[in-house]
Structure formats: C-alpha cells, structure tokens
Amino acid sequence: MKPAPFEYHAPTSLEQALDLMSQHASEAKLLAGGQSLVPAMNFRIVQPGMLIDLNRVAELSYIREEGPGLHVGAMTRERQLEFDVSIERRIPLLHEAAPNIAHPQIRNRGTLGGSIVNADPAAELPVLMLALNARLKAKNNSSERWLDAPDFFTGMFSTALAPDEILVEIELPFMPASTGWSFMEVAPRAGDYALMGIAALLTLDEAGKCSNAKLVYLNAGEGPVDAKQAAQLLQGETITGKLIDEAAALASQTEINPFGNIHTSIEFQRHLANVLTKNALKQAIRRAGELQ
Amino acid sequence: MTHVIPITITVNGKEYTRDAEPRMLLSDFLRHELRLTGTHVGCEHGVCGACTILFDGESMRSCLIFAVQAQGHAITTVEGLASDKDNLHPLQQSFWEAHGLQCGYCTPGILMTMIPFLKQNPNPSEEEIRHALSGNLCRCTGYQHIVDAVKLAAEKMK
C-alpha cells in the first residue's frame, strides 16, 4: 500500500462529478484511467487529499459522428480509439498513432481525456490534438466552454482548465480530402516514452502543391510543439527533396526546444527530429498523392 | 482518513467481500486480502507487467487500479487459468513445453496478457506477438522462448 491516504468518491453521473468538483476543487484530483496519476501516487510524488473517480460516469465514454467530425467522450479508453472503425477511416493519423501509446495493458485502461489533461510533453495524444485541430469541451457545474487545442495546452503538465472544470468531450474534425499523414517516434523500447516523435499532415491541391501542412512534435519542449515556420515553408509549394530538407532543418534546429534526459542528449533529439521530419513528410506526401 | 470501504468483487468466478482503504492497490488486495499470490508485483508503476490481470476480460495493470475501483467487476488472475494442478491451461502447458520461463516471476503477467491477445489474434505473427509482449519485462529468457511458447499455444488453442 504505497499511496498516501485519500478520500474517495465515485460519482455515477457527470452532474454528481461536477458538484463534487465545485465543492472540493482545491484538494480533489480527478481519476480517469489512472495510468499516469496512480504511478505518481505510488511514488508519492502527488498526494491528493481526495480522488473523484470518473470510471463510473458512463455518459463520458462514447465515440459518435456529428457533423464534419467525431465527438469523443473524455473517458473513452485509448484502446477504443485504436480499434474504432470511423477513426481508422476518417482520422487515420490517430489510428496509426494509437498503438504507440504505452502498452496494450495501459491503453485498455488509459483514457483520451486523461492523457490530454495530464499534458505530458512526451505523450502522443496532446500532440495529436494539436495536429488534428481538436476542440476540447470543458464544463463546471454552471457553464461549459470550448477550447482550441493550442489554447488548451499551457505548458509542462499544465492546461487552461480551471480547478473546478472537467474536460468532458473532444471534437475531432475528419481529416480533409487529399491529406496524407504520418506518425513516427523513436523509443528505446516499444511502449516506452519516446525520445522524439512527430505527427505530420500534408494536404495537396489539384495541381499537386501543398495547400496545408502541419508538423507537431512530442518530447520537444514544454508541451506539444507545433513547428509553424517549417509548415509555412511547405505551404503553396511543390514539395521537393530540397524543401523537405529545409523544413526538417528549420523545425529540428530552431523551432523545437528539447531538454534531453538520461536517455538522450539534446543534440540527439534534434538529430532524431530532423530524420523523423524527413521520413514523415515523405510518407505523408506519398499517401496524399495516393488519395488524389 | 483511514476509513475503509466494503468491496465485493468476483475473482476467478468466485465472489469475495472485504473491506479496504481507498488507497489499497488491486494488486495488494488480491495478494494480501484474498491470498491470491499468483499475481506478482514488480515495479508498482506500470512498467514491468508482472501484475497484469484481466479486468472484465481485458488485460490491465493491477498496480495501477485501486481495489475500490474493482467493486462489482470481474477479475481473472493466473489462478483462474488451470482447472486443477494436473490440467494446465493450454497456454500454461505451452510455456512448460517450450521453456517459456526460467525464474517464472514475470510469467503470470505474461499469461494474463496473452489470454486476451490470443482470443483476438488466433493466428498471430511473430511481430504481433512481440508487440503484444512489449508491456511485460522478462529478465531471464531473452523472450525467444516466450515467443515460441505463444506460437505453440496458438496452435494448441485452435
């Protein structure tokens, strides 16, 4: 029994959960899948006075098509994302990236909302939210609001959520037509935290020029890092090998800001980002071409 | 603060009711309260996979779930695999025959990972087996014999 003692609540509706949050915002932590929170509690790195367990709030777990995208409940398990047919068809970047999230046993328990709110810069899902232009719905017991992914992630393990708010839903737009994708990461062992990773999207117009590009990196700064200048370099251009090299150099040398750790130097992370950017862009372009 | 909560869970088909503090991990509950010590505890932070159990049929880390969260759920541990000591589950039999273990510490977790995996992938490739194994650390075998054992089990379980 390693964690410090805490008070435990298991609401069975969102309304109950929101009421508990409004009363106990200062001491309570939400328990979603617990795949990051419980290890931190086992180490006693965090010692919340109260846990509000969302696992019995069934209404927060769903994937449904609505308008030009999917609406996903925050308590939807990562494993459900991995095997969802509409995600596979319409948001293939997420489908491809999902098996990279930790291990199968973790994905069976870990949730989309939990990983987003945890905002670990080395995690896959925050990066994917930025790449996919996700919108995030936050609620407290009196109101709700939608946040765009770039406004949601405010730094290392921190988000724009107020203490009494719960992330309840994620809106994932379908990927536009003629959009190629790629997700690549390098980890010492499968399922470990990646040393570096990239989610790339690239849309081709009828003339075969890049009409939109997105390059987002994990473990490359205080949060998911959107390399806007490198993407801008590709915008409106016919993509050549030279242009890919320039974009990779710009993103890896100036736009990302990796910290290094016990497994890797900063220089090696930049090197990985450079190589991964080139490989990911090539794969994304090939796929975009096949879709035209 | 040290209040206890009554928990009723089904483990290997049998219902148990016990009191537990909210902070008690499911792994400790299984081992210390129910005396089902087949579920092993390695790292206690979700990396080694030794404590893997089935939670409503899906493999999960019992060290990353509080026992109170299992209230009303069905848990399967390694003790639930063999019908008796002379009749191993085909997966266990395959680990025996293919030398899929040495010290055996990681084995219960690996078995509980492979049960749902083989159900979902009755004809797995070596690459799929290795990916499925990625969340379970073994320090003895170098994994080769574990992969062999899982292949053999897939054959037996057809």
Interface residues (C-beta under 8 A of the other chain):
Chain A: M1 K2 P3 A4 P5 F6 E7 Y8 A10 G34 Q35 V38 P39 M41 N42 F43 L51 D53 N55 R79 P99 A102 H103 P104 Q105 I106 N108 R109 R189 A190 G191
Chain B: M1 T2 H3 I5 E21 P22 R23 M24 L25 D28 E44 H45 G46 G49 T52 F55 E58 S59 M60 R61 C63 L64 I65 F66 V68 Q69 Q71 T113 F117 R130 H131 A132 S134 G135
